[in-house]
Amino acid sequence: MYQKLMYQQESGLFDFRRMEVSPLLLVIDRRDDPVTPLLNQWTYQAMVHELIGIQDNKVDLRNIGKLPKDQQEVVLSSEEDAFFKANMYENFGDIGMNIKRLVDEFQQISKSNQSIQTIGTCERD
């Protein structure tokens, strides 16, 4: 008796001839996927782990491209790497701004070193 009632109650689940609501076909272009980026981690450490892989705080870069032997495996340590320590849990947007700031600082130091070298060559002449 119970099974008969269940079959009667569930019989309408797959009855597509009902006309209360007109059917809707949704076609989605998978190249335009707004959901997948929301499923990914957005912190620096999580992105490195998900996209490249971290094992025992080591990042294996052998499959990335042709790198010198000493750069094929990198240790990510908050004790040794100040940038990693400061940005480990930062989100993607903040990391981009921090990288830009670091590059700008490096360029200023490079320019000042270059001008010091030119002054040194002028004094020798």
N, CA, C and O of each residue as an XYZ file, in Angstrom:
500
protein
N       0.824     -1.187      0.000
C       0.000      0.000      0.000
C       0.876      1.261      0.000
O       0.613      2.218     -0.728
N       1.924      1.236      0.837
C       2.831      2.381      0.937
C       3.515      2.653     -0.404
O       3.612      3.801     -0.837
N       3.988      1.585     -1.058
C       4.667      1.753     -2.340
C       3.721      2.306     -3.388
O       4.125      3.126     -4.212
N       2.479      1.877     -3.372
C       1.498      2.357     -4.333
C       1.283      3.860     -4.163
O       1.211      4.596     -5.147
N       1.183      4.308     -2.924
C       1.022      5.738     -2.651
C       2.252      6.525     -3.102
O       2.120      7.615     -3.660
N       3.433      5.986     -2.868
C       4.667      6.659     -3.279
C       4.740      6.786     -4.796
O       5.110      7.841     -5.311
N       4.390      5.725     -5.514
C       4.400      5.782     -6.973
C       3.410      6.816     -7.485
O       3.711      7.537     -8.437
N       2.248      6.902     -6.880
C       1.255      7.886     -7.304
C       1.744      9.304     -7.020
O       1.553     10.208     -7.834
N       2.367      9.490     -5.878
C       2.844     10.816     -5.502
C       4.004     11.253     -6.395
O       4.088     12.424     -6.765
N       4.889     10.335     -6.743
C       6.060     10.670     -7.540
C       5.822     10.552     -9.036
O       6.727     10.851     -9.815
N       4.671     10.137     -9.455
C       4.420      9.939    -10.886
C       4.495     11.249    -11.663
O       4.826     11.244    -12.848
N       4.197     12.352    -11.021
C       4.231     13.636    -11.711
C       5.611     14.247    -11.837
O       5.776     15.261    -12.516
N       6.605     13.654    -11.199
C       7.947     14.226    -11.256
C       8.510     14.276    -12.675
O       9.154     15.251    -13.064
N       8.266     13.239    -13.426
C       8.833     13.160    -14.766
C       7.770     13.264    -15.847
O       7.974     12.789    -16.964
N       6.661     13.869    -15.534
C       5.595     14.076    -16.511
C       5.784     15.462    -17.115
O       5.409     16.472    -16.519
N       6.366     15.492    -18.296
C       6.683     16.767    -18.928
C       5.538     17.307    -19.773
O       5.697     18.316    -20.460
N       4.401     16.655    -19.729
C       3.254     17.117    -20.507
C       2.429     18.143    -19.743
O       1.454     18.674    -20.275
N       2.802     18.424    -18.521
C       2.048     19.399    -17.741
C       2.215     20.776    -18.365
O       3.298     21.103    -18.852
N       1.177     21.577    -18.360
C       1.205     22.855    -19.054
C       1.124     24.066    -18.119
O       0.919     25.180    -18.601
N       1.278     23.891    -16.791
C       1.215     25.047    -15.900
C       2.345     26.025    -16.219
O       2.148     27.241    -16.224
N       3.512     25.485    -16.481
C       4.674     26.310    -16.786
C       5.224     25.853    -18.127
O       5.412     24.661    -18.367
N       5.480     26.828    -18.998
C       6.033     26.446    -20.302
C       7.481     26.000    -20.121
O       8.192     26.535    -19.271
N       7.918     25.030    -20.909
C       9.282     24.512    -20.757
C      10.320     25.572    -21.134
O      10.054     26.461    -21.942
N      11.492     25.461    -20.540
C      12.573     26.408    -20.766
C      13.842     25.629    -21.092
O      14.249     24.741    -20.343
N      14.458     25.971    -22.213
C      15.728     25.365    -22.600
C      16.806     26.420    -22.414
O      16.736     27.496    -23.007
N      17.789     26.120    -21.604
C      18.865     27.050    -21.308
C      20.136     26.543    -21.978
O      20.620     25.459    -21.652
N      20.681     27.323    -22.916
C      21.910     26.974    -23.619
C      22.997     27.915    -23.115
O      22.853     29.135    -23.187
N      24.082     27.344    -22.605
C      25.156     28.140    -22.026
C      26.449     27.855    -22.774
O      26.805     26.699    -23.002
N      27.143     28.911    -23.151
C      28.449     28.786    -23.787
C      29.484     28.548    -22.694
O      29.689     29.419    -21.849
N      30.135     27.402    -22.689
C      31.074     27.050    -21.626
C      32.361     27.878    -21.688
O      33.124     27.898    -20.722
N      32.611     28.554    -22.798
C      33.783     29.420    -22.851
C      33.575     30.661    -21.992
O      34.541     31.280    -21.546
N      32.325     31.025    -21.763
C      31.969     32.147    -20.902
C      31.480     31.594    -19.578
O      30.273     31.524    -19.347
N      32.376     31.208    -18.723
C      32.008     30.532    -17.484
C      32.254     31.460    -16.295
O      33.390     31.584    -15.838
N      31.214     32.108    -15.792
C      31.419     33.031    -14.669
C      31.535     32.332    -13.316
O      31.942     32.963    -12.341
N      31.194     31.064    -13.229
C      31.153     30.383    -11.936
C      32.511     29.795    -11.545
O      32.896     29.874    -10.379
N      33.232     29.215    -12.484
C      34.480     28.518    -12.167
C      35.494     29.399    -11.433
O      36.094     28.927    -10.467
N      35.716     30.655    -11.840
C      36.662     31.470    -11.059
C      36.245     31.643     -9.605
O      37.098     31.819     -8.734
N      34.959     31.596     -9.336
C      34.498     31.734     -7.956
C      34.795     30.488     -7.137
O      34.827     30.547     -5.908
N      35.012     29.361     -7.806
C      35.295     28.112     -7.111
C      36.773     27.960     -6.769
O      37.137     27.141     -5.925
N      37.629     28.753     -7.427
C      39.063     28.675     -7.179
C      39.440     29.477     -5.943
O      38.749     30.421     -5.560
N      40.539     29.087     -5.333
C      41.070     29.833     -4.197
C      41.754     31.094     -4.710
O      42.359     31.079     -5.782
N      41.665     32.168     -3.966
C      42.205     33.443     -4.417
C      43.334     33.958     -3.543
O      43.764     35.097     -3.728
N      43.834     33.169     -2.596
C      44.980     33.613     -1.812
C      46.256     33.115     -2.482
O      46.234     32.142     -3.236
N      47.360     33.788     -2.200
C      48.633     33.482     -2.843
C      49.036     32.023     -2.623
O      49.323     31.305     -3.580
N      49.058     31.592     -1.373
C      49.472     30.225     -1.067
C      48.524     29.208     -1.697
O      48.974     28.198     -2.237
N      47.221     29.464     -1.635
C      46.244     28.521     -2.185
C      46.346     28.442     -3.703
O      46.205     27.362     -4.278
N      46.593     29.585     -4.363
C      46.729     29.565     -5.824
C      47.974     28.798     -6.247
O      47.928     28.020     -7.199
N      49.079     29.009     -5.552
C      50.302     28.260     -5.873
C      50.054     26.771     -5.685
O      50.462     25.957     -6.513
N      49.387     26.419     -4.598
C      49.113     25.007     -4.323
C      48.194     24.402     -5.380
O      48.421     23.277     -5.824
N      47.167     25.132     -5.785
C      46.198     24.592     -6.736
C      46.737     24.556     -8.163
O      46.497     23.592     -8.891
N      47.463     25.600     -8.568
C      47.896     25.702     -9.961
C      49.234     25.014    -10.234
O      49.432     24.464    -11.317
N      50.143     25.039     -9.277
C      51.461     24.435     -9.487
C      51.639     23.221     -8.588
O      52.060     22.157     -9.040
N      51.316     23.389     -7.323
C      51.436     22.297     -6.360
C      52.508     22.571     -5.324
O      53.621     22.977     -5.659
N      52.169     22.348     -4.069
C      53.117     22.492     -2.965
C      53.167     21.166     -2.216
O      52.134     20.626     -1.822
N      54.365     20.651     -2.024
C      54.572     19.423     -1.253
C      55.666     19.714     -0.236
O      56.801     19.990     -0.624
N      55.357     19.658      1.041
C      56.317     19.939      2.117
C      56.961     21.318      1.953
O      58.172     21.467      2.114
N      56.154     22.309      1.636
C      56.587     23.698      1.417
C      57.534     23.846      0.228
O      58.223     24.860      0.116
N      57.581     22.862     -0.655
C      58.422     22.931     -1.848
C      57.534     22.985     -3.077
O      56.554     22.249     -3.188
N      57.892     23.870     -3.997
C      57.171     24.003     -5.257
C      58.057     23.434     -6.352
O      59.186     23.887     -6.544
N      57.549     22.445     -7.067
C      58.301     21.783     -8.132
C      58.021     22.502     -9.444
O      56.898     22.462     -9.946
N      59.036     23.162    -10.004
C      58.887     23.944    -11.229
C      59.532     23.268    -12.433
O      59.725     23.913    -13.464
N      59.864     22.003    -12.330
C      60.516     21.310    -13.450
C      59.641     21.251    -14.691
O      60.159     21.268    -15.808
N      58.325     21.182    -14.520
C      57.421     21.068    -15.665
C      57.002     22.423    -16.219
O      56.291     22.474    -17.223
N      57.416     23.508    -15.604
C      57.007     24.846    -16.031
C      57.740     25.262    -17.294
O      57.118     25.794    -18.213
N      59.001     25.041    -17.363
C      59.786     25.440    -18.530
C      61.253     25.173    -18.266
O      61.621     24.513    -17.294
N      62.076     25.695    -19.145
C      63.518     25.500    -18.982
C      64.029     26.497    -17.950
O      64.107     27.698    -18.209
N      64.366     25.987    -16.803
C      64.896     26.801    -15.712
C      66.255     26.263    -15.308
O      66.534     25.079    -15.491
N      67.107     27.125    -14.758
C      68.370     26.609    -14.221
C      68.098     25.572    -13.134
O      67.057     25.608    -12.478
N      69.013     24.678    -12.955
C      68.818     23.559    -12.027
C      68.509     24.023    -10.600
O      67.729     23.384     -9.894
N      69.119     25.137    -10.177
C      68.894     25.604     -8.807
C      67.531     26.273     -8.618
O      67.146     26.565     -7.486
N      66.792     26.523     -9.710
C      65.469     27.142     -9.616
C      64.335     26.175     -9.946
O      63.178     26.590    -10.018
N      64.640     24.908    -10.145
C      63.605     23.938    -10.505
C      62.757     23.518     -9.318
O      61.637     23.037     -9.492
N      63.272     23.693     -8.130
C      62.499     23.418     -6.921
C      62.706     24.591     -5.964
O      63.834     24.906     -5.583
N      61.600     25.228     -5.583
C      61.658     26.424     -4.750
C      60.989     26.121     -3.415
O      59.926     25.502     -3.373
N      61.606     26.554     -2.341
C      61.028     26.388     -1.010
C      60.261     27.661     -0.664
O      60.823     28.757     -0.673
N      58.978     27.507     -0.360
C      58.161     28.636      0.085
C      58.106     28.599      1.604
O      57.409     27.774      2.195
N      58.839     29.491      2.216
C      58.910     29.520      3.672
C      58.665     30.940      4.151
O      59.311     31.877      3.682
N      57.746     31.100      5.072
C      57.471     32.430      5.609
C      58.630     32.926      6.470
O      58.739     34.126      6.723
N      59.484     32.034      6.916
C      60.645     32.435      7.709
C      61.778     32.951      6.832
O      62.548     33.810      7.260
N      61.888     32.438      5.616
C      62.986     32.798      4.723
C      62.597     33.849      3.683
O      63.446     34.623      3.241
N      61.346     33.883      3.297
C      60.887     34.734      2.197
C      59.940     35.810      2.736
O      58.805     35.515      3.111
N      60.415     37.054      2.771
C      59.615     38.152      3.327
C      58.372     38.419      2.481
O      57.307     38.714      3.023
N      58.500     38.318      1.144
C      57.342     38.557      0.278
C      56.274     37.494      0.512
O      55.088     37.814      0.601
N      56.683     36.250      0.612
C      55.725     35.175      0.866
C      55.061     35.349      2.229
O      53.858     35.131      2.368
N      55.837     35.738      3.224
C      55.281     35.938      4.565
C      54.228     37.041      4.559
O      53.180     36.905      5.191
N      54.503     38.128      3.851
C      53.581     39.268      3.824
C      52.342     38.993      2.981
O      51.290     39.586      3.222
N      52.449     38.100      1.993
C      51.357     37.912      1.036
C      50.740     36.524      1.044
O      49.894     36.227      0.200
N      51.133     35.682      1.956
C      50.684     34.292      1.979
C      49.158     34.175      1.941
O      48.618     33.347      1.207
N      48.473     34.988      2.717
C      47.016     34.893      2.806
C      46.307     36.064      2.136
O      45.110     36.264      2.345
N      47.028     36.835      1.337
C      46.425     37.967      0.625
C      45.674     37.465     -0.599
O      46.004     36.417     -1.153
N      44.669     38.215     -1.015
C      43.911     37.810     -2.200
C      44.622     38.282     -3.466
O      45.590     39.041     -3.406
N      44.131     37.827     -4.591
C      44.784     38.025     -5.887
C      45.004     39.500     -6.212
O      46.083     39.870     -6.673
N      43.996     40.351     -5.979
C      44.119     41.773     -6.292
C      45.197     42.453     -5.471
O      45.974     43.247     -6.000
N      45.252     42.149     -4.181
C      46.267     42.749     -3.311
C      47.664     42.274     -3.682
O      48.624     43.040     -3.599
N      47.783     41.029     -4.085
C      49.093     40.500     -4.491
C      49.598     41.243     -5.721
O      50.780     41.576     -5.807
N      48.703     41.502     -6.673
C      49.090     42.243     -7.877
C      49.635     43.620     -7.538
O      50.645     44.046     -8.098
N      48.970     44.318     -6.620
C      49.441     45.650     -6.217
C      50.771     45.553     -5.469
O      51.642     46.404     -5.647
N      50.932     44.535     -4.644
C      52.188     44.360     -3.902
C      53.345     44.010     -4.831
O      54.473     44.454     -4.613
N      53.073     43.221     -5.860
C      54.115     42.896     -6.847
C      54.525     44.154     -7.599
O      55.712     44.387     -7.823
N      53.548     44.965     -7.989
C      53.851     46.217     -8.695
C      54.705     47.126     -7.820
O      55.670     47.723     -8.298
N      54.356     47.233     -6.551
C      55.123     48.062     -5.620
C      56.555     47.539     -5.503
O      57.500     48.328     -5.482
N      56.722     46.230     -5.428
C      58.047     45.621     -5.319
C      58.874     45.869     -6.582
O      60.067     46.163     -6.499
N      58.238     45.750     -7.749
C      58.935     46.001     -9.015
C      59.341     47.467     -9.115
O      60.449     47.772     -9.558
N      58.456     48.382     -8.707
C      58.790     49.811     -8.733
C      59.982     50.116     -7.830
O      60.871     50.878     -8.210
N      60.000     49.524     -6.637
C      61.131     49.715     -5.724
C      62.419     49.186     -6.343
O      63.469     49.820     -6.242
N      62.337     48.028     -6.981
C      63.516     47.439     -7.619
C      64.029     48.337     -8.742
O      65.236     48.531     -8.886
N      63.104     48.887     -9.541
C      63.515     49.763    -10.634
C      64.181     51.030    -10.112
O      65.153     51.500    -10.704
N      63.679     51.590     -9.018
C      64.305     52.784     -8.445
C      65.700     52.468     -7.921
O      66.626     53.257     -8.104
N      65.853     51.324     -7.273
C      67.176     50.929     -6.777
C      68.127     50.702     -7.946
O      69.296     51.083     -7.878
N      67.632     50.082     -9.020
C      68.470     49.839    -10.202
C      68.915     51.148    -10.824
O      70.074     51.289    -11.216
N      68.000     52.112    -10.918
C      68.351     53.418    -11.498
C      69.375     54.136    -10.634
O      70.314     54.735    -11.159
N      69.209     54.084     -9.316
C      70.172     54.763     -8.443
C      71.537     54.084     -8.527
O      72.561     54.767     -8.509
N      71.570     52.763     -8.618
C      72.844     52.053     -8.781
C      73.491     52.393    -10.107
O      74.713     52.511    -10.193
N      72.686     52.552    -11.135
C      73.212     52.879    -12.454
C      73.818     54.280    -12.441
O      74.879     54.500    -13.024
N      73.150     55.233    -11.780
C      73.685     56.593    -11.728
C      74.954     56.646    -10.881
O      75.852     57.433    -11.179
N      75.049     55.828     -9.835
C      76.272     55.774     -9.028
C      77.425     55.247     -9.872
O      78.547     55.742     -9.767
N      77.162     54.259    -10.697
C      78.207     53.713    -11.556
C      78.676     54.756    -12.563
O      79.863     54.808    -12.886
N      77.765     55.586    -13.065
C      78.171     56.596    -14.036
C      78.983     57.696    -13.371
O      79.928     58.205    -13.974
N      78.642     58.075    -12.145
C      79.423     59.080    -11.428
C      80.820     58.540    -11.161
O      81.805     59.270    -11.282
N      80.910     57.272    -10.803
C      82.208     56.647    -10.554
C      83.081     56.652    -11.794
O      84.290     56.864    -11.694
N      82.506     56.429    -12.935
C      83.297     56.444    -14.169
C      83.707     57.863    -14.523
O      84.772     58.065    -15.107
N      82.881     58.859    -14.181
C      83.241     60.258    -14.456
C      84.419     60.687    -13.591
O      85.281     61.428    -14.063
N      84.481     60.241    -12.339
C      85.564     60.623    -11.436
C      86.892     60.025    -11.878
O      87.947     60.624    -11.671
N      86.839     58.847    -12.484
C      88.076     58.200    -12.927
C      88.679     58.907    -14.127
O      89.891     58.851    -14.334
N      87.850     59.573    -14.920
C      88.355     60.217    -16.150
C      89.085     61.485    -15.897
O      89.558     62.123    -16.837
